[in-house]
């Protein structure tokens, strides 16, 4: 098994038309998730892949934090606890910080 580390990631962006987010709305939002991966780069790649799959376009820098895991690792990198939280465009930066704080304090 690879030497995985556990990361929590948060990014500001937008949900797009035809998104796959239950009860989601099109527009400004914050996406967060927990990822098991070998490196920060791989964790960000997972974030981008999931975002592309569900219809979330990252517009801002991604915050990455090493955090304790809630789920055990597997043989491959994976994401869990994916959340997309709508916000107003003018407070997206604040919403990213709030979600990052929430993840670090879980």
C-alpha positions in Angstrom: 0.0 0.0 0.0 1.3 3.5 -0.9 2.5 5.8 1.8 -0.7 8.0 1.8 -1.2 11.1 3.9 -4.6 12.6 4.8 -5.6 16.0 3.6 -8.5 18.3 3.9 -9.0 20.7 0.9 -11.2 23.7 0.3 -11.7 25.8 -2.8 -13.8 28.7 -3.9 -15.6 28.5 -7.2 -18.9 28.1 -8.9 -21.4 25.3 -9.5 -22.1 25.2 -13.3 -25.1 24.5 -15.4 -26.1 20.8 -15.4 -24.1 20.1 -12.2 -24.6 16.9 -10.2 -24.8 18.4 -6.8 -28.0 17.4 -4.9 -30.1 20.5 -4.1 -27.2 22.7 -5.4 -27.7 26.0 -7.1 -25.8 27.5 -10.0 -23.4 30.1 -8.9 -20.8 31.0 -6.2 -19.9 28.2 -3.8 -17.2 26.6 -1.7 -16.2 22.9 -2.2 -14.4 20.9 0.4 -13.4 17.3 0.8 -11.1 15.0 2.6 -8.5 13.1 0.5 -6.1 10.2 1.0 -3.2 10.7 -1.3 0.6 10.4 -1.7 1.2 14.2 -2.0 -0.4 17.6 -1.9 -0.3 17.6 -5.7 -2.1 14.3 -5.9 -4.8 15.5 -3.4 -5.4 18.7 -5.5 -5.7 16.5 -8.6 -8.4 14.4 -6.9 -10.2 17.7 -5.9 -10.1 18.8 -9.5 -11.3 15.5 -10.8 -14.2 15.4 -8.4 -15.0 19.0 -9.2 -15.1 18.2 -12.9 -17.3 15.2 -12.3 -19.9 17.0 -10.2 -19.9 20.3 -12.0 -17.8 22.6 -9.8 -15.4 25.0 -11.4 -12.6 26.1 -9.2 -12.0 29.9 -9.4 -9.6 30.5 -6.5 -6.6 28.9 -4.9 -7.0 25.6 -3.1 -6.3 25.5 0.6 -4.7 22.2 1.7 -4.3 21.1 5.3 -2.9 17.9 6.8 -5.7 16.6 9.1 -6.7 13.5 11.1 -8.6 11.0 9.1 -12.3 10.0 9.6 -12.0 7.0 7.2 -9.2 4.5 6.7 -7.0 4.6 3.7 -7.4 2.2 0.7 -5.1 1.0 -2.0 -5.8 4.0 -4.2 -6.2 7.7 -3.6 -9.8 8.7 -2.9 -12.0 11.5 -1.6 -14.8 11.5 0.9 -17.0 13.9 2.8 -17.4 16.1 -0.3 -19.4 19.2 0.5 -20.5 22.1 -1.8 -21.8 25.1 0.1 -23.5 28.0 -1.8 -22.4 31.5 -0.9 -22.6 35.0 -2.2 -19.9 36.1 -4.6 -18.9 39.0 -2.4 -18.1 36.7 0.6 -16.6 33.7 -1.1 -13.2 34.3 0.4 -14.8 34.4 3.9 -16.8 31.3 3.2 -13.6 29.4 2.2 -11.9 30.5 5.4 -15.0 29.4 7.5 -15.0 26.0 5.8 -11.3 25.5 6.2 -11.6 26.3 9.9 -14.5 23.8 10.2 -12.4 21.1 8.6 -9.4 21.7 10.8 -11.6 21.6 13.9 -13.5 18.4 13.1 
